[in-house]
Amino acid sequence: MKRFLGFVKKEFYHIFRDKRSIFILFGMPIIQIMLFGFAITNEINNVNIAILDKSNDAETKQLIAKIDASHYFNIEQKLQSDNEIETVFKKGKIKLVLVFEKDFGQKLTNQSQPKIQIVSDATDPNVANTATNYVNAIIQNYIQEENQGNGQQSGLVIDSRFLYNPDMRSVYTFVPGVMTVILMLVSAMMTSISIAREKEIGTMEVLLVSPLHPFQVILGKVFPYVFLSLINATVIVSLGVFVFGMPIRGSLFLLAAESVLFIITALSLGILISTVAQSQQTAMLISMMGLMLPVIILSGFIFPIASMPLPMQIMSNIIPAKWFIIIIKAIMLKGSDFSLVWKETLILLGMTLFYILLSVKKYKIRLE
């Protein structure tokens, strides 16, 4: 019994001596419960909307104020003409536009069927449908309050339009999202075990004494996987187009170039993980647990980022998948050109350079 207790004591020493084991045992459960508790929700909050008020009377101002007072919407912009609607949607920040027709207040008073048009960005059909329903409910509640006690019924007409995905097909969301998740996880996992494998099988010494510059070693590790990941991307896009009817309204060349950039970003992140990990098992675990949950939850693939608490919204900015999902949806569904996605492209490029430079630095440290 004494020997057994001694053995158990030794195992506890091993566990608590390894900081990575402590993090996996206690850190990951805390991170997971925080992510699932705050980020996963079917509700929407803080959706950015724009207003096109052609009437600009007291009734429209009151209704706009009521919408703005709710926690569901942020009035981000006031438009001046119908021509601006598609422009603000293509920029990606505005998710819904509310259009009041001319003489809205007068028609509402005279019971002559004033019209409100709700135009939604349906690249994410769940958000578009939910936001439209919320706006409808707020408008109807306002009309009921205005008509309370006078016995009159409003002839208000609400016209809802869903741009880019009028049939509200969920596949338009899942194809870009699944493509992003697969490219990130597969690319990162494939490269994360590369240098770790060299350490485990004992060939790291060969690399240490080789005349290759650390940057050349890193580049050599990444280069073969670029082509494998490109095959994955091509298969996913092809299935989306030919099997599910996913449109590609933008440039194929731009889509391919952005996909290559994201693949390199993911591969660079995998290399960084492999330079830190001591074994293939550790590298794989970091890749799976450290990337899978953030990519799925904080990228905006399934759950709208705007509905998350502010700290998680800030945290989502360091997730490369978030920026690639914005890019791929803009190109495939909105037909956007490079002038509308250059900021997101620059962010991905900066992340790629950061991961590569940090990987080279970590590699140099191990050479000393």
C-alpha positions as CSV (number, residue, x, y, z in Angstrom):
1,M,0.0,0.0,0.0
2,K,2.9,2.3,0.8
3,R,4.4,1.7,-2.6
4,F,1.1,2.4,-4.3
5,L,0.7,5.7,-2.4
6,G,4.2,6.6,-3.3
7,F,3.5,5.9,-7.0
8,V,0.3,8.0,-6.9
9,K,2.2,10.8,-5.2
10,K,4.8,10.6,-8.0
11,E,2.0,10.9,-10.6
12,F,0.6,14.0,-8.9
13,Y,4.1,15.5,-9.0
14,H,4.4,14.9,-12.7
15,I,1.0,16.4,-13.4
16,F,1.4,19.5,-11.3
17,R,5.0,20.0,-12.6
18,D,3.7,20.2,-16.2
19,K,2.1,23.6,-16.7
20,R,0.4,22.4,-19.9
21,S,-1.3,19.6,-18.0
22,I,-2.6,22.0,-15.4
23,F,-4.0,24.2,-18.1
24,I,-5.7,21.3,-19.8
25,L,-7.2,20.0,-16.6
26,F,-8.4,23.3,-15.1
27,G,-8.1,26.0,-17.7
28,M,-9.9,24.3,-20.6
29,P,-13.1,23.6,-18.6
30,I,-13.3,27.2,-17.5
31,I,-12.8,28.5,-21.0
32,Q,-15.4,26.1,-22.4
33,I,-18.1,27.0,-19.9
34,M,-17.4,30.7,-20.4
35,L,-17.6,30.4,-24.2
36,F,-20.7,28.2,-24.1
37,G,-22.4,30.3,-21.4
38,F,-21.9,33.7,-23.0
39,A,-21.4,33.2,-26.7
40,I,-24.0,30.5,-27.6
41,T,-27.5,32.1,-27.8
42,N,-30.4,32.0,-30.1
43,E,-31.2,35.7,-29.4
44,I,-29.7,38.6,-31.2
45,N,-28.5,41.9,-29.7
46,N,-26.8,45.1,-30.9
47,V,-27.5,44.5,-34.6
48,N,-26.3,47.4,-36.7
49,I,-29.1,48.9,-38.8
50,A,-29.5,51.9,-41.1
51,I,-32.5,54.2,-41.5
52,L,-33.8,55.7,-44.8
53,D,-36.5,58.2,-43.6
54,K,-38.1,59.8,-46.6
55,S,-40.8,61.3,-44.4
56,N,-38.8,62.7,-41.5
57,D,-41.9,63.6,-39.5
58,A,-42.8,63.3,-35.8
59,E,-44.2,59.8,-36.2
60,T,-41.1,58.3,-37.9
61,K,-38.9,60.0,-35.4
62,Q,-40.8,58.5,-32.5
63,L,-40.8,55.0,-34.1
64,I,-37.0,55.3,-34.8
65,A,-36.4,56.3,-31.2
66,K,-38.4,53.3,-30.0
67,I,-36.3,51.0,-32.2
68,D,-33.1,52.6,-31.1
69,A,-34.1,52.3,-27.4
70,S,-34.3,48.5,-27.6
71,H,-31.1,46.5,-26.9
72,Y,-31.7,44.5,-30.1
73,F,-30.6,47.3,-32.5
74,N,-28.0,50.0,-33.0
75,I,-28.8,52.7,-35.5
76,E,-25.5,53.0,-37.2
77,Q,-26.3,55.2,-40.2
78,K,-28.9,57.5,-41.7
79,L,-29.2,57.0,-45.5
80,Q,-30.3,59.6,-48.0
81,S,-31.4,57.5,-51.0
82,D,-32.3,54.0,-52.1
83,N,-29.1,53.7,-54.0
84,E,-27.1,53.6,-50.7
85,I,-28.8,50.5,-49.5
86,E,-26.8,47.9,-51.4
87,T,-23.6,49.9,-50.8
88,V,-23.9,49.7,-47.0
89,F,-24.8,46.0,-47.2
90,K,-21.7,45.2,-49.2
91,K,-19.5,47.0,-46.6
92,G,-20.7,44.3,-44.3
93,K,-21.4,46.3,-41.1
94,I,-25.1,47.0,-41.6
95,K,-27.4,44.0,-41.4
96,L,-30.8,45.7,-41.8
97,V,-32.2,48.8,-43.4
98,L,-35.6,50.4,-42.4
99,V,-37.2,52.5,-45.2
100,F,-40.1,54.9,-44.4
101,E,-42.0,56.1,-47.3
102,K,-42.8,59.8,-47.9
103,D,-45.7,61.4,-45.9
104,F,-45.6,58.4,-43.5
105,G,-47.1,60.3,-40.6
106,Q,-49.9,61.9,-42.6
107,K,-50.9,58.5,-44.1
108,L,-50.8,56.9,-40.7
109,T,-53.1,59.6,-39.3
110,N,-55.5,59.3,-42.2
111,Q,-55.5,55.5,-42.1
112,S,-54.4,55.3,-45.7
113,Q,-51.9,52.4,-45.4
114,P,-48.5,53.9,-44.9
115,K,-45.6,51.6,-45.9
116,I,-42.4,50.5,-44.1
117,Q,-39.9,48.4,-46.0
118,I,-37.5,46.2,-44.1
119,V,-34.5,45.2,-46.1
120,S,-32.3,42.6,-44.6
121,D,-28.8,41.1,-45.4
122,A,-29.7,37.5,-45.7
123,T,-26.2,36.1,-46.0
124,D,-26.9,34.9,-42.5
125,P,-30.6,33.8,-42.8
126,N,-31.0,33.2,-39.1
127,V,-29.9,36.7,-38.1
128,A,-31.9,38.2,-40.9
129,N,-35.1,36.4,-40.1
130,T,-34.8,37.1,-36.3
131,A,-33.9,40.7,-36.8
132,T,-36.9,41.2,-39.2
133,N,-39.2,39.6,-36.7
134,Y,-37.9,41.8,-33.9
135,V,-38.4,45.0,-36.0
136,N,-41.9,43.8,-36.9
137,A,-42.8,43.3,-33.3
138,I,-41.5,46.7,-32.2
139,I,-43.4,48.5,-35.0
140,Q,-46.6,46.6,-34.2
141,N,-46.3,47.4,-30.6
142,Y,-45.8,51.1,-31.4
143,I,-48.9,51.2,-33.6
144,Q,-51.0,49.5,-30.9
145,E,-49.8,52.1,-28.4
146,E,-50.7,54.9,-30.8
147,N,-54.2,53.5,-31.5
148,Q,-55.0,52.5,-27.9
149,G,-58.3,53.8,-26.9
150,N,-59.4,55.3,-30.2
151,G,-60.9,52.1,-31.5
152,Q,-59.2,52.5,-34.9
153,Q,-57.1,49.9,-36.7
154,S,-53.9,50.9,-38.5
155,G,-53.6,50.2,-42.2
156,L,-49.8,50.0,-41.9
157,V,-48.2,47.8,-44.5
158,I,-44.8,46.2,-43.7
159,D,-42.8,44.9,-46.7
160,S,-39.9,42.6,-45.9
161,R,-37.1,41.9,-48.4
162,F,-34.1,39.6,-48.0
163,L,-31.1,40.5,-50.1
164,Y,-28.5,38.0,-51.4
165,N,-30.4,35.0,-50.1
166,P,-34.1,35.6,-50.8
167,D,-35.0,31.9,-50.2
168,M,-33.4,32.1,-46.8
169,R,-31.3,28.9,-47.5
170,S,-29.2,28.0,-44.5
171,V,-26.7,26.3,-46.8
172,Y,-25.5,29.8,-47.9
173,T,-24.2,30.2,-44.3
174,F,-22.9,26.7,-43.7
175,V,-20.8,26.3,-46.9
176,P,-18.6,29.3,-46.2
177,G,-18.5,28.5,-42.5
178,V,-17.6,24.8,-42.9
179,M,-15.0,25.7,-45.5
180,T,-13.4,28.1,-43.0
181,V,-13.5,25.6,-40.1
182,I,-12.1,22.7,-42.2
183,L,-9.3,24.8,-43.7
184,M,-8.3,26.2,-40.3
185,L,-8.4,23.0,-38.3
186,V,-6.9,20.7,-40.9
187,S,-4.2,23.1,-42.0
188,A,-3.2,24.0,-38.4
189,M,-3.3,20.3,-37.3
190,M,-1.3,19.1,-40.2
191,T,1.5,21.5,-39.6
192,S,1.3,21.5,-35.8
193,I,2.7,18.0,-35.6
194,S,5.5,18.6,-38.1
195,I,8.3,20.0,-35.9
196,A,7.0,18.1,-32.9
197,R,7.4,14.9,-34.9
198,E,11.0,15.8,-35.6
199,K,11.7,16.0,-31.9
200,E,10.0,12.8,-31.1
201,I,11.7,10.6,-33.7
202,G,15.1,12.2,-33.1
203,T,15.7,14.0,-36.4
204,M,15.6,17.4,-34.9
205,E,19.4,17.3,-34.5
206,V,19.7,16.9,-38.3
207,L,17.8,20.2,-38.8
208,L,19.8,21.9,-36.0
209,V,23.1,21.3,-37.7
210,S,21.8,21.9,-41.3
211,P,22.9,25.0,-43.2
212,L,19.3,26.0,-43.7
213,H,18.1,29.3,-42.2
214,P,15.3,28.9,-39.7
215,F,13.0,30.8,-42.1
216,Q,13.8,28.3,-44.8
217,V,12.9,25.4,-42.5
218,I,9.6,27.0,-41.5
219,L,8.8,27.7,-45.2
220,G,9.7,24.2,-46.2
221,K,7.4,22.8,-43.5
222,V,4.5,24.9,-44.7
223,F,4.9,24.8,-48.5
224,P,3.7,21.2,-49.2
225,Y,0.6,21.6,-47.2
226,V,-0.5,24.6,-49.2
227,F,-1.4,22.4,-52.1
228,L,-3.1,19.8,-50.0
229,S,-5.3,22.5,-48.4
230,L,-6.0,24.0,-51.8
231,I,-7.4,20.7,-52.9
232,N,-9.7,20.7,-49.8
233,A,-10.8,24.2,-50.6
234,T,-11.6,23.4,-54.2
235,V,-13.6,20.3,-53.2
236,I,-15.6,22.2,-50.7
237,V,-16.4,25.1,-53.1
238,S,-17.2,22.6,-55.9
239,L,-19.6,20.7,-53.7
240,G,-21.2,23.9,-52.5
241,V,-21.8,25.1,-56.1
242,F,-22.7,21.9,-57.9
243,V,-24.5,20.0,-55.2
244,F,-26.1,22.8,-53.0
245,G,-26.4,25.5,-55.6
246,M,-24.2,28.0,-53.8
247,P,-23.7,31.1,-55.9
248,I,-20.3,32.7,-56.6
249,R,-21.3,36.3,-57.6
250,G,-17.8,37.7,-57.2
251,S,-14.4,37.0,-58.8
252,L,-13.2,33.4,-58.8
253,F,-9.6,34.7,-58.9
254,L,-10.2,36.9,-55.8
255,L,-11.8,34.0,-54.0
256,A,-8.9,31.7,-54.8
257,A,-6.3,34.4,-53.7
258,E,-8.1,35.0,-50.4
259,S,-8.4,31.2,-49.8
260,V,-4.6,30.8,-50.4
261,L,-4.0,33.7,-47.9
262,F,-6.2,32.1,-45.3
263,I,-4.6,28.7,-45.8
264,I,-1.1,30.2,-45.3
265,T,-2.4,31.9,-42.2
266,A,-3.7,28.6,-40.8
267,L,-0.5,26.8,-41.7
268,S,1.6,29.5,-40.1
269,L,-0.4,29.2,-36.9
270,G,0.1,25.4,-37.0
271,I,3.8,25.9,-37.3
272,L,3.8,28.2,-34.4
273,I,2.0,25.6,-32.3
274,S,4.5,22.9,-33.3
275,T,7.5,25.0,-32.3
276,V,6.0,25.4,-28.8
277,A,4.7,21.9,-28.3
278,Q,7.1,19.2,-27.0
279,S,5.3,16.2,-28.5
280,Q,2.9,15.4,-31.3
281,Q,0.2,14.6,-28.8
282,T,0.5,18.0,-27.2
283,A,0.5,19.7,-30.5
284,M,-2.6,17.9,-31.6
285,L,-4.4,18.7,-28.4
286,I,-3.5,22.4,-28.6
287,S,-4.7,22.4,-32.2
288,M,-8.0,20.7,-31.4
289,M,-8.9,22.4,-28.1
290,G,-7.3,25.7,-28.7
291,L,-8.6,26.2,-32.2
292,M,-11.8,24.3,-32.6
293,L,-14.0,26.0,-30.1
294,P,-12.8,29.6,-30.8
295,V,-13.1,29.0,-34.6
296,I,-16.7,27.6,-34.3
297,I,-18.0,29.9,-31.6
298,L,-16.1,33.2,-32.0
299,S,-15.8,33.4,-35.8
300,G,-19.5,34.4,-36.4
301,F,-20.0,31.1,-38.3
302,I,-23.0,30.0,-36.2
303,F,-23.5,32.7,-33.5
304,P,-23.6,36.4,-34.3
305,I,-20.7,38.2,-32.7
306,A,-22.6,41.4,-32.1
307,S,-24.8,39.5,-29.6
308,M,-21.9,38.4,-27.5
309,P,-20.5,40.3,-24.5
310,L,-18.0,43.0,-25.3
311,P,-14.9,41.1,-24.0
312,M,-15.8,38.2,-26.4
313,Q,-16.4,40.6,-29.3
314,I,-12.9,42.0,-28.7
315,M,-11.5,38.4,-28.4
316,S,-13.1,37.5,-31.7
317,N,-10.8,40.0,-33.5
318,I,-7.8,37.7,-33.0
319,I,-9.5,34.7,-34.6
320,P,-8.4,34.5,-38.3
321,A,-11.6,32.6,-39.2
322,K,-13.8,35.6,-38.4
323,W,-12.1,37.7,-41.1
324,F,-12.1,35.0,-43.7
325,I,-15.8,34.3,-43.2
326,I,-16.5,38.0,-43.8
327,I,-14.4,37.9,-47.0
328,I,-15.8,34.7,-48.4
329,K,-19.4,35.7,-47.8
330,A,-18.8,39.1,-49.4
331,I,-17.3,37.6,-52.5
332,M,-19.6,34.6,-53.0
333,L,-22.9,36.1,-51.9
334,K,-22.6,39.8,-52.4
335,G,-20.3,39.9,-55.4
336,S,-17.9,42.3,-53.6
337,D,-14.6,43.2,-55.1
338,F,-11.2,43.8,-53.4
339,S,-12.0,47.4,-52.6
340,L,-14.6,46.2,-50.1
341,V,-12.5,43.4,-48.4
342,W,-9.1,45.0,-48.4
343,K,-9.2,45.7,-44.6
344,E,-10.0,42.1,-43.7
345,T,-7.3,40.9,-46.2
346,L,-4.7,43.2,-44.6
347,I,-5.6,41.8,-41.2
348,L,-5.1,38.2,-42.4
349,L,-1.8,39.2,-44.0
350,G,-0.6,40.8,-40.8
351,M,-1.6,37.8,-38.7
352,T,0.3,35.5,-41.2
353,L,3.5,37.6,-40.9
354,F,3.2,37.7,-37.1
355,Y,2.8,33.9,-36.8
356,I,5.7,33.2,-39.2
357,L,8.1,35.7,-37.5
358,L,7.1,34.4,-34.0
359,S,7.7,30.8,-35.3
360,V,11.1,31.7,-36.6
361,K,11.9,33.4,-33.2
362,K,10.8,30.4,-31.3
363,Y,12.9,28.1,-33.6
364,K,15.9,30.3,-33.1
365,I,15.6,30.0,-29.3
366,R,15.7,26.3,-29.6
367,L,18.9,26.5,-31.7
368,E,20.7,28.2,-28.8
